[in-house]
Amino acid sequence: MLRVREATPRAALVALGCVPGIAAVTVLALCAVGVERGVEARAMVREAAARPVGHPAPRPEIVPRSVWLEATAGRTPPPRYDDKVVAVFVHHTDSPNRYDCADAPRIIRYLYAGQTGPRDWDDIGYNFLVDRCGTIYEGRAGGVDRAVTGAHTQGFNHRTAGIAALGTFTAGAEVPRVMTDAIAALAAWKLGLTDTDPRVDVRLVSSNSLSRYAAGTAATLPALAGHKDGYMTSCPGAALTARLPEIRALAARLQGRT
């Protein structure tokens, strides 16, 4: 049996050597086509493997913190990270609503100064901020695409991201549509990185008894929540809280969910 297996390739080579001119070229061309198809198939497999799974959403444009942070600001300590983000908390900043959007960097700088000054925080607490024109700003340092541990929701800063709407959105306040659309786009992208549906509830463990839940308690909270869901506060205000269902619905659609 071994001799037969060894003889077969030699016979094939001899046969190919006997194929005259154009026929030999044809055989070689067929071989080349086969190789090309094999390379193409392998490339398609690699491309499919590289595609994101689940329900990703496009990353919206995010203005870097260097735009609002003054060069004279103190050195920020190294950021802390979680393994993933499975929920976002929506806030309002309790600041004036009637501002020029060109002044948003100055307002964020003011918030940063208040949190790192009198409150003695190491950085601004929110991971992101959104102005009334729908512009999204990077807040806390560490990388917008990473699971940066923020300081935005007492007891539930782990595995979450904080999105702050610039302004005060108590009952009767106007909430600009471009602002809620931007919050939805940001939440869709951030939650899509872990294939989390913005409309579902998730389990989060409280790390601080000053929250609505004693430390160590596993709480069931919306994946796209208001600050008041995790802490005793009226934030993000009655007007913005009323818009959360439509923000969740839009975020889900942006993830391609039905």
C-alpha positions as CSV (number, residue, x, y, z in Angstrom):
1,M,0.0,0.0,0.0
2,L,2.9,2.4,0.8
3,R,4.3,1.9,-2.7
4,V,1.0,2.7,-4.4
5,R,0.7,6.0,-2.4
6,E,4.2,7.0,-3.3
7,A,3.7,6.2,-7.0
8,T,0.6,8.2,-7.5
9,P,2.1,11.7,-7.2
10,R,4.9,10.7,-9.6
11,A,2.4,9.5,-12.1
12,A,0.4,12.7,-11.9
13,L,3.6,14.7,-12.4
14,V,4.6,12.6,-15.5
15,A,1.0,13.1,-16.9
16,L,1.2,16.8,-16.4
17,G,4.6,16.9,-18.1
18,C,3.1,15.1,-21.1
19,V,0.3,17.6,-21.5
20,P,1.2,19.6,-24.5
21,G,1.5,23.4,-24.5
22,I,-1.9,25.1,-24.1
23,A,-3.5,22.2,-22.2
24,A,-0.8,22.4,-19.6
25,V,-1.4,26.2,-19.2
26,T,-5.1,25.5,-18.8
27,V,-4.4,23.0,-16.0
28,L,-2.1,25.5,-14.2
29,A,-4.7,28.2,-14.6
30,L,-7.4,26.0,-13.0
31,C,-5.0,25.4,-10.1
32,A,-4.4,29.1,-9.7
33,V,-8.2,29.8,-9.6
34,G,-8.5,27.2,-6.9
35,V,-5.8,28.8,-4.9
36,E,-7.4,32.3,-5.3
37,R,-10.8,30.9,-4.2
38,G,-9.1,29.4,-1.2
39,V,-7.5,32.6,-0.2
40,E,-10.8,34.5,-0.7
41,A,-12.6,32.0,1.5
42,R,-10.0,32.3,4.3
43,A,-10.3,36.1,4.1
44,M,-14.1,35.9,4.4
45,V,-13.7,33.7,7.5
46,R,-11.3,36.2,9.0
47,E,-13.6,39.1,8.2
48,A,-16.6,37.4,9.8
49,A,-14.6,36.6,12.9
50,A,-13.6,40.2,13.2
51,R,-17.2,41.5,13.0
52,P,-18.7,42.5,16.4
53,V,-21.2,40.1,17.8
54,G,-24.5,41.0,19.5
55,H,-26.1,44.4,19.0
56,P,-23.4,47.0,18.6
57,A,-24.3,50.6,17.9
58,P,-22.2,53.2,16.2
59,R,-19.9,55.3,18.4
60,P,-21.1,58.9,18.4
61,E,-18.7,61.8,18.1
62,I,-17.3,62.6,21.6
63,V,-15.4,65.8,22.3
64,P,-12.2,65.0,24.2
65,R,-11.7,66.4,27.7
66,S,-8.6,68.4,26.5
67,V,-11.1,70.8,25.0
68,W,-12.6,71.8,28.3
69,L,-9.8,71.0,30.8
70,E,-7.4,73.9,31.4
71,A,-3.7,73.1,30.9
72,T,-3.1,74.5,34.4
73,A,-5.3,71.9,36.0
74,G,-3.6,69.6,38.6
75,R,-2.4,66.2,37.6
76,T,-5.2,63.6,37.5
77,P,-4.5,60.4,39.4
78,P,-4.4,57.2,37.5
79,P,-8.0,56.1,36.6
80,R,-9.7,53.0,38.1
81,Y,-11.4,50.5,35.9
82,D,-14.1,47.8,36.1
83,D,-14.3,44.8,33.9
84,K,-17.3,46.0,31.9
85,V,-20.2,48.5,31.8
86,V,-23.7,47.0,32.0
87,A,-25.7,50.1,33.0
88,V,-25.7,53.9,32.6
89,F,-27.1,56.4,35.0
90,V,-28.5,59.7,33.6
91,H,-28.0,62.9,35.6
92,H,-28.6,66.6,35.3
93,T,-26.0,69.0,36.5
94,D,-28.3,71.4,38.4
95,S,-26.9,74.3,36.5
96,P,-28.5,77.0,34.3
97,N,-30.4,75.9,31.2
98,R,-30.1,79.1,29.1
99,Y,-26.5,79.0,28.0
100,D,-24.7,79.3,24.7
101,C,-23.5,75.9,23.5
102,A,-20.1,77.5,22.8
103,D,-19.9,78.0,26.6
104,A,-20.4,74.3,27.4
105,P,-16.6,73.7,27.9
106,R,-16.5,76.6,30.4
107,I,-19.5,75.2,32.3
108,I,-17.9,71.7,32.5
109,R,-14.7,73.3,33.7
110,Y,-16.8,75.0,36.5
111,L,-18.3,71.7,37.5
112,Y,-14.9,70.1,37.5
113,A,-13.5,72.8,39.7
114,G,-16.4,72.4,42.1
115,Q,-16.0,68.6,42.4
116,T,-12.2,68.6,42.7
117,G,-12.1,71.7,44.9
118,P,-14.6,71.9,47.7
119,R,-15.6,68.2,47.3
120,D,-12.0,67.1,47.1
121,W,-12.7,64.5,44.3
122,D,-9.8,63.3,42.2
123,D,-11.6,64.2,38.9
124,I,-15.0,65.1,37.6
125,G,-17.4,62.4,38.6
126,Y,-19.4,62.0,35.3
127,N,-18.0,59.8,32.5
128,F,-19.8,61.9,29.9
129,L,-21.6,65.2,29.6
130,V,-24.2,66.3,27.0
131,D,-25.1,69.9,26.3
132,R,-28.4,71.4,25.1
133,C,-27.2,71.2,21.4
134,G,-26.5,67.5,21.6
135,T,-22.7,67.7,21.8
136,I,-21.2,64.9,23.9
137,Y,-18.1,65.6,26.0
138,E,-15.7,63.2,27.6
139,G,-15.8,63.7,31.3
140,R,-13.7,61.5,33.7
141,A,-10.3,60.5,32.4
142,G,-9.4,57.0,31.4
143,G,-10.7,56.4,27.9
144,V,-14.2,56.7,26.6
145,D,-14.3,53.1,25.3
146,R,-13.1,51.6,28.6
147,A,-15.0,50.7,31.8
148,V,-13.8,53.7,33.8
149,T,-15.1,53.7,37.4
150,G,-16.8,57.0,37.9
151,A,-18.0,59.0,40.9
152,H,-21.6,59.7,39.8
153,T,-24.0,57.4,41.7
154,Q,-23.3,56.6,45.3
155,G,-23.2,52.9,45.7
156,F,-23.4,52.1,42.0
157,N,-20.3,53.5,40.4
158,H,-19.0,50.0,39.5
159,R,-19.9,48.5,36.1
160,T,-21.8,51.7,35.2
161,A,-21.2,54.9,33.4
162,G,-22.6,58.3,34.3
163,I,-24.1,60.6,31.6
164,A,-24.9,64.1,32.8
165,A,-27.2,66.5,30.9
166,L,-26.0,70.1,31.3
167,G,-28.8,72.0,32.9
168,T,-31.6,71.6,35.4
169,F,-34.6,69.5,34.3
170,T,-37.1,69.7,37.0
171,A,-40.9,69.6,36.3
172,G,-41.9,71.9,33.5
173,A,-38.4,72.4,32.1
174,E,-37.8,72.0,28.4
175,V,-35.6,69.0,27.5
176,P,-34.2,69.6,24.0
177,R,-34.8,66.7,21.6
178,V,-31.2,66.8,20.3
179,M,-30.0,66.3,23.9
180,T,-32.1,63.2,24.5
181,D,-31.1,61.9,21.1
182,A,-27.5,62.3,22.0
183,I,-27.9,60.6,25.4
184,A,-29.7,57.7,23.6
185,A,-26.9,57.4,21.0
186,L,-24.2,57.4,23.7
187,A,-26.0,54.9,25.9
188,A,-26.7,52.6,22.9
189,W,-23.0,52.6,22.0
190,K,-21.7,52.2,25.5
191,L,-24.1,49.4,26.5
192,G,-23.7,47.8,23.1
193,L,-20.1,47.0,24.0
194,T,-21.4,44.4,26.4
195,D,-24.5,43.6,24.3
196,T,-26.8,45.0,27.0
197,D,-30.3,45.9,25.9
198,P,-31.1,49.5,27.2
199,R,-34.7,48.4,28.0
200,V,-33.9,45.6,30.4
201,D,-33.2,45.4,34.1
202,V,-29.7,44.4,35.3
203,R,-28.3,43.3,38.7
204,L,-25.9,45.6,40.4
205,V,-24.3,45.2,43.8
206,S,-24.4,48.2,46.1
207,S,-21.0,49.3,47.4
208,N,-22.3,51.9,49.9
209,S,-25.2,51.9,52.4
210,L,-25.7,55.6,51.7
211,S,-27.4,54.5,48.4
212,R,-31.0,53.2,48.3
213,Y,-29.6,49.8,49.0
214,A,-27.4,48.6,51.9
215,A,-23.8,47.7,50.9
216,G,-23.6,44.2,49.5
217,T,-27.2,44.2,48.4
218,A,-27.8,42.9,44.8
219,A,-30.3,45.4,43.4
220,T,-32.3,45.1,40.2
221,L,-32.1,48.4,38.3
222,P,-32.8,49.6,34.8
223,A,-29.8,49.3,32.4
224,L,-30.6,52.9,31.4
225,A,-31.4,54.4,34.8
226,G,-32.0,57.8,36.3
227,H,-29.7,58.8,39.2
228,K,-32.7,58.5,41.6
229,D,-33.0,54.8,40.8
230,G,-29.9,54.2,42.8
231,Y,-29.7,57.2,45.2
232,M,-32.1,59.3,47.3
233,T,-32.3,62.3,45.0
234,S,-34.7,63.9,42.5
235,C,-31.9,63.9,39.8
236,P,-32.1,63.9,36.8
237,G,-35.3,65.9,37.4
238,A,-38.9,65.1,36.7
239,A,-38.8,66.5,33.1
240,L,-35.8,64.4,32.1
241,T,-37.0,61.3,34.1
242,A,-40.2,61.4,32.0
243,R,-38.1,61.2,28.8
244,L,-36.2,58.1,29.9
245,P,-38.6,55.5,28.4
246,E,-38.2,57.1,24.9
247,I,-34.5,57.4,25.4
248,R,-34.4,53.6,26.1
249,A,-36.5,52.9,23.1
250,L,-34.3,54.9,20.8
251,A,-31.1,53.4,22.2
252,A,-32.5,49.9,21.5
253,R,-33.4,50.8,18.0
254,L,-29.9,52.2,17.4
255,Q,-28.6,48.8,18.6
256,G,-30.7,47.2,15.9
257,R,-33.1,45.6,18.3
258,T,-36.8,45.3,17.5
